[in-house]
């Protein structure tokens, strides 16, 4: 996931008021949901959990969660608590200090949550409600009585967010139902996630919620999966959804690999494969091999499936031809082993690129890091792998690649050293230094934020300059390409200037000779005689080359700044500036001289 993703889980299972029954599921809901949402291989959310909070604290955390967001942010808010309806019909979410007779003062109104969702700048907001709903509170009773409809979706989907921002609300049950805990609302059942949240967690964790098997779990995928699971286990509970979204919202990575909706081979091609003529079938196999290379992945997948049938059922020569074509549809990452070498702790996460080889169908895959310190971003030709430098020690992990018909692994290693050291790695008690385990970071910024006392983490040591860091971590010296190109550009510019002077000198001699010749003279003959055209042509070529080479030097400097020291950067910029300052006026004068020759030769 390439956007900024944040989740807030509010779970209340203990209530001061005796009329609100203690719930068993919320604590389990929060732990299970936080695990899958935070997992970088699944949800990759930054997760905050608020447990058994007061109404005032809930309101503060909710408003803070929706404030100060950007258009690229995706927000997910999950409630696991009692839901109560006031006598006026408004829905409230119960806090640990909620007093049913004083809902407006001691509970969180659905209108407040709706207002926060409507006012956020985040591009997309999703609300999950896994609540046990009660009816209106009776003033003459000491408890909540179940009566009347609650209209949960209507309570949250009245106002659309401004500015075209998307929203979605998914509830564990509809207006006339309870959200069941452990199949029934009982006092003695063992703690476990509720039916609704259990289905959410199971669908994300196993990847079964990726119904279309495209490598991502969309909001629609998850709702359909949860709806089926909940209804199968309890027909009396019906999850509901309301949404206003543009495009698909991907909540998590799929875990089942990837499949493609294949376009079958044309009937004419299948008819050719069923022919009694060997050469007709051979031609059909060749056509299938061609379709296998097509950039349209569904077409290529249809050809792959057809070739698999051929490899199983045809005579040996055609079966071998089909099998050879199928072997090309394999995952071929290059390289399949990445070694980042020594990296200082707290430095900018280093990255390396992996190119996926083969035809388009072979490159169509899902990448799943198996360790939390690995990050993978897709590129046009493959993958970009990042390593988190939070923890010191030897890091060794894998990235699983899952394609339509093949699986592969990219192995990644790195050695994260203390920021002020570049010495040997920390050894174990027996003196070995090749099997060290990284110390866990004091606090993962993407992990759960616990409400309570906080501390400010120590500021990491300032990392060294980029090229110096590269030399120190992997032994590679700083690049000299840009300074060399800049020097060549300056040399070409000086050559162009010298050729311009020579052109002017010879041109002056040719003009004087023409004047001495009188009416019988020809400026073209004099120019050729004294060789003024040759240095002019050389001047134009070297001047243009100086500008081109200088541009390459500046481009390389901008594209790979981490490969150059400050001195190399400064020197390259100075040389290219001088070369440009010499080459441009030289080219202008040379062009003017050429125009003067072309115009004047016919007249003089």
N, C-alpha and C positions, 0 to 999 in steps of 0.2 A: 504494500500500500504506500502510494507516493504522497498523500495529503496528510494534514495534521489531524490526529484522531484523539478524542478525549471522551472518557466515560465517567459518570458519577453514579454510584450505587448507594441507595439509601435503604437501609434494612432496619426495621424496628420490630422486635419480638417481645419486649417487656414493657408493660404499661403500669403507671402508678394507679390509675383508676381501676377499681375492681370490676366495673362493668365491661371492660375491654379484655377479652380472653387472651391469655398468653399464647403466642404463635410459636410453632416449632420450626417452620421452614426458613424464615428470613436469614438467620445466621448461616445456614447451609447454602441458601441462594447466593448470598454475598461472596462467600468463599469460592464456590464453584464457578460463578460467573466471572469474578475477578481473575481467576486463573486462566480461563480460556480467552477472555478479552485482552488480557495483558500479554499472553504468549505471542512473541513476534512471528511464530510460524502459523498463527491462527488469526487473531484479531489485530494485534499490534496497536492496541489502544494505550494511552496513558490513563491509568485508572485511579480514581479516588473513592474511598469507601467511608460512609458515615453510618455509624451503628448506634442505635438507641439514643438518638439525639433529641433535644427539646425542639419545640416548634420554632422558637426564635433562631436556634442554630440551623435548623433545616432551611428556613427561609434565607438566611445569610449564605449558606453553602450553595443553594440553588441559584440565587441571583449572581453570586460570584462566578459560578460555573458558566453562565450564559454571557456574562459581561466580557468586554475586551477580547472579542474573537475576530477572526478574519474570514473573508469569503471562502477561503480554501478549507476551513475547518469543518469537521464532521463531529457532531456531539451526540452522545447516547446517554440518556437519563433513565435509570431503572429504579422503580419503587417496589419494595416488598414489605407490606404493612397492612393495617386495617384501613378500609375505606368507609367513610361515614357520610350519610346524607342528612342535611339539616331539614327542619320542617319546611323551609322555603324551597327545598328541592335541590340545593347546591351540594356538590360533592366535596368532601374534605378528606385529606390524608392524615391519619393519626400519627402523632409524635409520642415520645415516651411520657410527656407530661400533659397529654391531651385530657381535658375534662369535657365529656360529651355535652353537658349543658352550656358550655362556653366554647363552642367549636370555632367561632370567628376569631377568638383571642388565643386559643391554645392548640389549634390544628392549622394545617396548611391548606388553603383553599385551592381548588382546581383553577379558579380564575387567576390566582397569583402565578401558578406554574405556566398557564397559558400565556399570560402577559410577558413572562420572561422569555418563553420560546418565540413569541411574536417580535420581541424587541432585539433579539440577538443579531449580530452581524454574520454569524456563522452561515455557511452556505446550506447546510443540511442539519436538521435536528430530529432525533428519533426518541420517542418516549415509550418505555415498556412499563406496564402496570400489572403487577402480580399481587393483587390485593384481595383480601376477604371482605366483601362488601356487606355492610349492615344498613338497616333502614333508618328512618327518622328517629331522633332521640325524643323520648317522651318525658316531659317535665315531671310527671307523676311517678316515674319509675327510676330505679337506680341502675338501669342497664339499657343497652341498645336493643331495640326491637326491630325485627326484620319486617319491613312493609314497603310497598310501593316500588316503582321502577327507579333506577339510579341513572340510566342513560349516560354511561361512562364515556363513550366516544363523543357524544354531543358536548359533554362538559369540557373536552379538551380540543375539539376541532371546530369551534365556532369561528375563530378569527384566523385568517390565513396570514402568515408572516409577510412583511412588506418586502418590496424589492425583488420579488420572484424567488425568494429563498424557499427551499423545500422542507417539508415536515412529514412526519409519520407518527401514528400512535397505534400501538398493538396492546390489547388487553388480554388478560388470562381468561376472562369470561365475559358474557354479555350482561345486560342490565338486570336480568332476573335470576342470575346464578351466583353461587359462591365460587371462589377460586380454591379448589380442593387441595388440602395438604395430605400427602401420602394416601391418596384415594378416598379419604373421608375426613371430616372435621371431628376428630376424637381427641381425647386427653391423653391416651396411653400409647399412641403410635410412636415409633422411634423417629428421631430427627433425621430428615433427609430433604433435599430440595423438593419444592412443590412440583406438581405435574407439569405446569407451564415452564418454569425455569429449568427443570430437569430435562425437558425436551429441547430447550434452547441450548443448554450446555452440551447435551449428547450430540445434537445435530452439528454443532460447530466443532466439537472435539474429534468426532469420528469422520467428519466430512460428508456424512450422509445427507446433510441439508443442502449440499451442492447438487440440486436435482437435475440440472442440465449438464452437469459434469464439465463446466467450462473453466474450472480452476478457481472460481470465486463463488462465495455464498452471498447472493444478493438478498435484499430485504424481502422480495417476493418469494425467493427460494426458502428462506428461513420460516416465513409465515406459513407457507403451504406445508412444510415439514412438521412444524409445531402443531398446526391444526390437526393433521392426520394422527400424530402421536397422542395428543390429548384426547381426541374423540375416540380413538381405539381403546384407551384405558378407562375413559369415563364419558359415556355418551351424554351425560347431564351437564357437561362443561363445554362451552363453545368459545374458543378464542376469536376475537374480532380485530379488524384492522381498518384504519382510515389513513389516507396518504394523499399528498399533493407534491409529487416529485417530477422533475424533468430528467429523463434517463434513468439508468439503473443505479442503485446505491449498493455498493459492495461492502458488506459488514465484516467479511473474513475471507481468508484464503481457503480454497478447497483442499482436502487432504487425500483425495482419491485418484490423483492423476488427472488426466484430461481425455475427453472424448470429442469426436467431431461428428456432426450430423452429415453423413456421407450422401453424396449425389450418385446414385447407381449408374452403372455403365449404360450407354444408349442401347435400345433394343437391337439395332443393327449390329452392334459389336457383340452382343450376347449371341445373336444368331450366327455370327461368324465363328464364335467359339464352339458352337454346336455343330458346325459343318463336318461332313465326312472327309473333306479334303484337308490333308495335313498342312499344306502351304497356306491355305485360308486361315486355319487356326494359328499358324505361326505369325501371319500378318496381324491377326487380332491381338496376339500376345505383345507384339512390337508396339501396337497402338496403345495397349494398356500401360506399357513401360513409359511411353511418351506422356500419357495422362498422369502418371505417377509423379512426374517432374513439374506439373503445372503449378503456378503460384496460387491458384484458387484451391485452398486447403480442402473444402468439401469434395471437389472433383478428384483431387489426388487421393483422398481417403476412400472414395468409391472404387478407384482403380486398385488401391492396395487390397481391399477386401476381395475384389474379383481375382487378383493375382494369387491371393492366398488359396482360393478355391482351385485355381489352375495348378499350383504347386502340389496340391494334395491329390488331384484327380486325373491329371493329364499324363501322357506318355513321357518317358524320361527326358528327351531333349527339351520339350516345352516346359516340363516341370522344373528342370534345372535353370532354364532361362528366367522363369518366374521367380524362383528362389533367389537367384543372383540379383534381380531387381529389388526384391524385398529386403535384401541385406543392406541396401543403400539407405533404407529408412530406419536408421539407427541413430541414437543420440551420440554425437561426436563433439564434445566440448574441447576447445583448444585454447590454453592447456587444461588438463584435467587435474593438475596439482599446482597449488599456489603457495608460495612461501614468501611471506612479507618480511622475513628477517627480524632484526631487532628494531622495536618501535618504542620510543619513550612514552611512559604513562602520561595520560592527560593531553597528548598531542592530538592534532587534527586527525580524525580517522583516515588511515591510508586506504587506497583503493587500487584494484587491479581489474583488468578487463578480460573477459572470456568470450571467445568467438565460437558461435555454433556453426558447425560445418554441415554440408549436405543440402539436399533440396528443401523447399519450404516446408513440406510435411515433416521432414526429419527435425527441423528447427522448432516446430510447434510443440512446446512443452511447458511444464510448470516447475519452477524452482522453489524448493522448500529447505531453508536453513535448519539444521538439526541442533544448533547451539544458539543461545540467545545473544552471543557477542558477534554473530555474523549478520550482515545486512546484504540484501541482494536487490538491485534495481535493474529492470530490463532496459536494454539499449536497442538500437536499430539492428545491430548484427549479433547480439548475444546478451551478455550480462555484465554488470559492474558490481564487483564484490567489495564490501567495506568491512573493516575490522574495528570493533569497539576497543578503545585503549584504556578503559576504566580500571581494569584489574591487572596487576602484575603477574608474571609467570608465563609458563609455556602454554600456548593455546593450540589445540588440535581439534579440528572438527570437519564436518562434511556438509555439502549442499546436495540434496537429493533432487535429481532431475527425472521427471515422469512425462513421457511422451505418449503418443497414441498407440505405439506398439513396442516401446522399448523403455528401459530405465537406465540411468547412469548416475555416477557420483563424482563430484568435484571435491577433492581433499584440500583443506586449507590449514596452514600452520603459521604461527607468528610467535615472537618472543617479546612480551611487553616488559620493559625494564623500568626501574624507577627513573623519574624525570631527570635526576641529577647524576645518573650513572649510566655507564655503557659496559659494565663489567659482566662477569659470569652470572648465570641465573641462580636463583636461590636453590640450594640443595636440600635433599631430604635428610632425616637423621642418620642415614647410613652413608651419606657422602655422595650419593648419585645425583646428577643434575640433568638427567635426560627424561625424567618422568615426573617433573614437578607439576603440582596442581595450582592454578591461579587462586590467589586469595580472593574471597568474595568482596565486591566493592562495599564500602561502608553504607552507601545508599544509592540505589538505582533510581535515577530521576524519572524513569517511566513506570516504576512500581507503585503499589498502593500508597497513597498519602494518608497517614493516620492522623485523625483529629486529636490534638493535644499538644504538649510542649514540642517545640521544634528547635533545631539548631542550624546554624549556617555552616555549610561544608567549607573546609579549607580551600582557599583559592589555589588551583594547580599552578605549578611553576611555569613561567613563560617558556614556551617551546623555542628551540633554536630556529634560525632562519631556514627556509625550505631546502635549499641545496646543501647547506651544511648538515641539516638533519638527515637528508638522504644519504650523504656520504658516511654519516656516523652510524646509520641503522643498517644499511645493506652493503656497504663497502663500495658503492658506485660513485666515482668522482663526478663533480658537477659537469654539466654539458658545456662544450665549447662551440657548438654549432652556430648560435646566434652571433657571438663576437667574431667568428671567422667570416661569416657572411657579411657582417657590417664592415670588416676590413676590406673584403673583396669589393664591396660597393664603393667604398671610398677610393680604392685604387682605380676602378673603372671610371669614376667621376673625374679624377685627376687626368687620366689618359684622354678622356673626352675633351677636357679643357686644353690639353697640349695639342691635340689634333685640330681644335678650333683655331688656335694661334698659328699653327702651320698652314691651315687653309687660308687664313687672312693674309699671311705673309706671301704665299704663292699667288693668291688672287691679285694682290697689289702689283706684283711683278708682271702678271699677265695683262693687267689693265694698262700699265705703262708701256709694255711692248705693243699693245694694240694702238695706243695713241701715236707711237713712233711710226707705225706702218702706214698711217694715213688711210686713204680711201680704199686701198687694196687689202687692208687687214681684216681679220675675223677673230672676234673674241673667243669663239669656241675653239679655234685652232690654238690660240695662245693659252687658254685654260688647260687644254690637253697637253700641250707642250711642256708646261711648267708643273703639271701633275697636281693641280689644285682640287680636283674632284675626289681623288682617293682619300686624303685626310678628312674631307668633309663627310664622306660615307662612313669612315671609321668613327668619326666623332658622333654621328647620329646613332650608330649601333652601340657604342660603348656607353653613351649617355643614357639611352633607354635601358640597357642592361644594368647600369648602376641603380636606377630607380626600382627595377624588378627585384634585384638581389637584396636591396635595402628593405623592400616590402616583405620579402621572405624572412629576413632577419627579425623584423618587428613582429611578424605573425608568430614565429616560433617562440619569441620571448613572451608574447601574450598567451599563447596556447599552453606553454609548459613553464610557468614562472617558478614552479618548485624545483626545476632542474638548474637554476642559475643563482649564483651568489649575488649579493648587492653590488659588488664591484663589477661583475660581468654585466649585470643589468644596466648600470650607469654608463659603462664604457660602450655598450652596444647602442644605447640611445644617443650618446654623443656622436659616435662615428656615423650612424645613419642620418642624423640631422645635418652634419657637415657634408656628407655625400649628396644628400638631397639639395642642400643649398648651392652646391657647385653644379650638379647635373641639370637642374631645371633651367637656369639662365643660359647655360651652355647649349642646351637643346633648342631653346628659343632663338638664340643668335644663329645657330647652325641652320635651322629651318628658314629663317629670314634670308640667310646667305644663299641657300638653295633656290628660294623663290626669286631672289634678285638675278641669279644666273639664268633661270628658265625664262624670265621675262626679258632680261637685257640681251641675251644671246641672239634673239631674233631681230633686235633693233640696232645692234652695234656691230 
